[in-house]
């Protein structure tokens, strides 16, 4: 308990009055708003007690329940409880990216976005709060973010000993792919030449370069903004002697049958890039092929892609793993495919 000064407001007047106090930053957000059958009791910051009295509001001293032991969801709900329009639609989940918080916001929250952003920043200790408006879209899988609190949008995500620096408004970070990024660091690629055809900011490039023993990783990225962060992340993780970043469409990469392993960390149109991957892979090399399929047909779809490009005897499926759910009845899968010479892919 702590002693605070409350503004005592009749319940029928509480909504507009509390909003006004919030907008003026007079409310102590670390203390709970109280109520009884007649009044709401709003905790006021000490330096603004005289300001509140000058507004004609009645004040009183009392003990306040602090919010420190409550869950973040409870703290946020308590602060926003005077806005009945937000009941049931305030985001209950969020994602941390360093000291940036990302929420997915219901359209009904839009008129209150600044209040919501400020509340989340205060409760969660974030420097910036962004609302994910429409998810990712386009060839470059770019996010659609709206800043609702703060100004800084660059951050660093630390994961499995890797520093991923990026701008949340420009680059998507697929948090659901954590297990696959962890698997990349656990592979034994000793002495191998690896090509990452869709490197992004280094999602798979960095762990495989740092931990797997790969001799060289060619990291190809078409999006200039992602490429900029890829180059910075290679330097920040001290991998310049292993990783060669390339700003290009991967279909323009030079060289034939030089790669021991190829990463195809893309989805939905990945099959269009299989011919290029086959032109770069050595006999016996492995392709990590990512794509999205209906859950009841993923194996047939994977086989059809490689049957068409290699022939039935030109490849071997070593492993297929579900990375994450993508949509109703659709999942993101990764297939580890060993490539053999075949009439369709003679590797000469």
C-alpha positions in Angstrom: 0.0 0.0 0.0 1.0 3.6 -0.5 -0.6 6.9 0.4 -1.8 9.0 -2.5 -4.2 11.8 -3.3 -7.3 10.7 -5.2 -9.6 12.7 -7.4 -13.1 11.7 -6.2 -15.4 11.7 -9.2 -19.1 10.7 -9.4 -19.4 7.5 -11.4 -21.8 9.1 -13.9 -19.2 11.7 -14.7 -16.2 9.5 -14.5 -15.6 8.5 -18.1 -15.0 11.9 -19.6 -13.3 13.2 -16.5 -10.8 10.4 -16.3 -10.0 10.7 -20.0 -9.3 14.4 -19.5 -7.0 13.6 -16.6 -5.2 10.9 -18.6 -4.7 13.2 -21.6 -3.1 15.8 -19.2 -0.8 13.1 -17.8 -2.1 13.8 -14.3 -2.9 10.2 -13.4 -0.5 7.9 -11.4 -0.4 4.9 -13.7 1.3 2.8 -11.0 -1.7 2.9 -8.7 -5.1 1.3 -9.2 -8.3 3.3 -9.9 -10.8 2.5 -7.1 -14.6 2.6 -7.1 -17.6 2.1 -5.0 -21.3 2.4 -5.8 -21.1 6.2 -6.1 -17.6 7.4 -6.9 -14.5 6.6 -8.9 -11.2 7.3 -7.1 -8.4 8.3 -9.5 -4.8 8.4 -8.1 -3.1 11.7 -9.0 0.6 12.3 -9.3 1.8 14.5 -6.4 3.0 17.3 -8.7 -0.4 17.6 -10.2 -2.7 17.6 -7.2 -3.0 21.4 -7.2 -3.8 21.3 -10.9 -6.6 18.8 -10.3 -8.1 20.9 -7.5 -7.9 24.0 -9.8 -10.1 22.0 -12.2 -12.8 21.9 -9.5 -12.4 18.3 -8.7 -12.7 17.0 -5.1 -9.6 15.3 -3.7 -9.0 13.0 -0.8 -6.1 11.1 0.8 -6.1 7.3 0.9 -4.2 4.1 0.5 -3.7 2.9 -3.1 -3.3 -0.6 -4.3 -0.2 -0.6 -6.4 -0.2 -2.5 -9.7 3.3 -3.8 -9.4 2.3 -7.4 -8.5 -0.4 -7.6 -11.1 0.1 -9.1 -14.6 0.8 -6.7 -17.4 -2.6 -7.5 -18.9 -4.3 -6.6 -15.6 -2.4 -3.4 -15.3 -3.3 -2.4 -18.8 -7.0 -3.3 -18.3 -7.2 -1.3 -15.1 -5.8 1.8 -16.7 -8.1 1.6 -19.7 -11.2 0.4 -17.7 -12.8 3.8 -17.8 -13.2 3.5 -21.6 -16.1 1.1 -22.1 -15.6 1.3 -25.8 -12.4 -0.7 -25.4 -13.9 -3.4 -23.3 -13.0 -6.8 -24.9 -11.0 -5.4 -27.8 -7.8 -4.2 -26.2 -4.9 -6.4 -27.3 -4.1 -9.1 -24.8 -0.9 -10.2 -26.5 2.2 -8.5 -27.8 5.6 -9.2 -29.1 8.8 -7.7 -27.8 11.6 -6.7 -30.2 14.3 -5.5 -27.9 12.7 -2.4 -26.3 10.0 -2.1 -29.0 6.5 -3.6 -28.5 4.3 -4.8 -31.4 0.6 -5.3 -30.9 -2.1 -6.4 -33.3 -4.9 -3.9 -32.8 -8.6 -4.3 -33.4 -10.0 -1.6 -35.8 -12.3 -0.4 -32.9 -9.1 0.7 -31.0 -8.1 3.1 -33.7 -9.6 6.3 -32.1 -7.7 5.5 -28.9 -4.4 4.4 -30.4 -2.3 7.1 -28.8 -3.8 6.3 -25.3 -3.2 2.6 -25.9 0.3 3.2 -27.1 1.2 5.3 -24.1 -0.4 2.8 -21.7 1.5 -0.2 -23.2 4.8 1.8 -23.2 4.3 2.7 -19.5 3.3 -0.7 -18.3 5.8 -2.7 -20.4 8.7 -0.3 -20.3 8.9 0.1 -24.1 10.5 3.0 -25.9 8.2 2.5 -28.9 4.9 0.8 -29.5 3.8 -0.2 -33.0 0.4 -1.6 -34.2 0.5 -4.4 -36.8 -2.2 -3.1 -39.1 -2.3 -5.7 -42.0 0.5 -8.2 -41.4 3.0 -8.7 -44.2 2.5 -8.3 -47.9 4.3 -8.1 -51.2 7.3 -9.8 -52.7 9.5 -8.6 -50.0 7.2 -9.7 -47.1 7.1 -6.1 -45.8 5.2 -5.4 -42.6 2.5 -2.8 -42.3 3.2 -1.0 -39.0 1.8 2.1 -37.5 3.7 3.8 -34.7 1.3 4.6 -31.8 3.9 5.7 -29.3 7.5 6.8 -29.5 9.7 7.4 -32.6 12.5 4.9 -32.7 11.8 1.8 -34.8 15.3 0.2 -35.0 16.0 -2.5 -32.5 18.1 -5.6 -31.9 16.7 -9.0 -31.1 19.0 -11.4 -29.3 18.3 -15.0 -30.1 20.5 -18.1 -29.6 23.6 -16.0 -29.3 22.8 -14.1 -32.5 22.2 -10.3 -32.7 19.5 -9.5 -35.3 19.3 -5.8 -35.9 16.4 -4.4 -38.0 13.7 -1.8 -38.3 10.3 -3.1 -37.3 8.5 -0.8 -39.8 10.6 -2.0 -42.8 11.5 -5.7 -42.1 9.4 -8.6 -41.0 10.9 -10.8 -38.2 9.2 -14.2 -38.1 9.2 -15.1 -34.4 7.4 -18.4 -35.2 10.5 -19.7 -37.0 12.6 -19.8 -33.9 13.0 -23.6 -33.8 14.2 -23.6 -37.4 16.8 -20.9 -36.7 17.9 -23.0 -33.8 18.2 -26.1 -36.0 20.4 -24.2 -38.4 23.0 -23.7 -35.7 22.9 -27.4 -34.8 23.6 -28.6 -38.3 27.1 -30.1 -39.1 28.2 -28.2 -42.2 31.9 -28.5 -41.6 33.8 -27.2 -44.7 30.6 -26.7 -46.7 29.7 -24.0 -49.2 26.2 -22.8 -48.4 23.9 -20.6 -50.4 21.0 -18.8 -48.7 18.7 -17.8 -51.6 16.4 -15.6 -49.4 18.7 -14.3 -46.8 16.6 -11.4 -45.5 18.5 -9.8 -42.5 20.3 -13.1 -41.9 17.6 -15.2 -40.3 19.2 -18.5 -41.2 22.5 -17.2 -42.6 23.8 -16.0 -39.3 23.3 -19.1 -37.1 24.5 -21.5 -39.8 27.6 -19.3 -40.4 28.4 -18.9 -36.7 27.8 -22.4 -35.4 27.7 -25.1 -38.1 31.3 -25.0 -39.3 30.4 -23.9 -42.8 33.4 -22.7 -44.8 31.5 -20.0 -46.8 27.9 -18.8 -46.9 26.7 -16.8 -49.9 23.7 -14.8 -48.6 21.5 -13.4 -51.4 18.9 -10.8 -50.7 16.9 -8.7 -53.2 15.3 -6.1 -50.9 17.8 -3.2 -50.4 16.5 -2.4 -46.9 16.9 -6.0 -45.7 20.3 -6.2 -47.4 21.5 -3.2 -45.5 20.6 -4.9 -42.2 22.1 -8.2 -43.4 25.4 -6.5 -44.0 25.3 -4.8 -40.6 24.4 -8.0 -38.8 27.2 -9.9 -40.5 29.6 -7.3 -39.1 28.0 -7.1 -35.6 28.1 -10.9 -35.3 31.8 -11.0 -36.5 31.1 -13.2 -39.5 32.6 -11.2 -42.3 35.2 -14.0 -42.9 32.4 -16.5 -43.5 29.4 -14.7 -45.0 29.4 -13.0 -48.4 26.2 -10.8 -48.7 24.9 -10.3 -52.2 22.3 -7.8 -53.3 20.6 -9.5 -56.1 17.7 -11.6 -57.4 18.9 -15.1 -56.6 18.2 -16.1 -60.2 21.1 -13.9 -61.2 23.6 -15.8 -59.1 26.6 -17.1 -61.0 28.2 -20.6 -60.8 27.1 -24.2 -61.5 27.0 -27.0 -59.0 29.2 -25.4 -56.4 27.0 -25.5 -53.3 26.9 -28.3 -50.8 23.8 -26.9 -49.1 21.1 -24.5 -50.2 18.6 -22.7 -48.0 15.2 -21.7 -49.5 13.6 -19.9 -46.6 10.6 -18.5 -48.5 7.0 -19.5 -48.9 4.1 -19.6 -51.4 6.1 -19.2 -54.6 9.3 -21.1 -53.5 8.8 -23.8 -56.2 9.5 -21.2 -58.9 13.1 -21.0 -57.7 13.8 -24.8 -57.6 15.4 -24.9 -61.1 17.9 -22.2 -60.0 18.7 -24.1 -56.8 19.3 -27.3 -58.8 21.7 -25.5 -61.1 23.8 -24.5 -58.0 23.7 -27.7 -56.0 26.4 -30.4 -56.1 25.6 -34.1 -56.5 24.6 -35.3 -53.0 24.0 -31.8 -51.8 21.0 -30.9 -49.6 18.3 -28.3 -50.3 16.2 -27.0 -47.3 13.0 -26.3 -49.1 10.3 -24.1 -47.3 6.8 -23.7 -48.5 3.1 -23.6 -47.4 0.8 -26.4 -48.1 -2.6 -27.7 -47.0 -1.9 -30.0 -44.1 -3.5 -33.1 -45.8 -1.4 -32.8 -49.0 2.0 -31.4 -48.1 3.9 -34.6 -48.9 2.3 -35.1 -52.3 2.9 -31.4 -53.1 6.6 -31.6 -52.2 7.0 -34.8 -54.3 5.3 -33.1 -57.2 7.6 -30.1 -57.1 10.8 -32.3 -57.2 9.4 -35.0 -59.5 8.8 -32.2 -62.1 12.3 -30.8 -61.7 14.5 -33.9 -60.9 12.5 -36.9 -61.9 11.3 -39.5 -59.3 14.9 -40.9 -58.9 16.6 -37.6 -58.8 16.1 -36.8 -55.1 15.6 -38.2 -51.7 13.4 -36.7 -49.0 15.4 -36.9 -45.7 13.0 -35.1 -43.4 9.8 -33.0 -43.5 8.9 -30.8 -40.5 6.1 -28.4 -39.8 7.6 -25.1 -38.9 4.3 -23.4 -37.8 0.6 -23.0 -38.6 0.1 -20.4 -41.4 -3.6 -20.3 -42.0 -6.6 -22.5 -41.3 -5.7 -26.0 -42.6 -2.4 -24.6 -44.0 1.0 -24.9 -42.5 4.5 -23.8 -43.3 6.8 -26.8 -43.8 10.5 -27.4 -44.5 11.7 -30.4 -46.4 15.3 -31.5 -46.4 16.0 -32.9 -49.9 19.2 -34.7 -51.0 19.7 -34.2 -54.7 21.1 -36.9 -57.1 22.0 -36.7 -60.8 19.0 -37.7 -63.0 18.0 -37.4 -66.6 16.2 -34.1 -65.8 19.1 -32.8 -63.7 22.3 -34.4 -65.0 24.6 -32.0 -63.0 27.1 -31.6 -65.7 
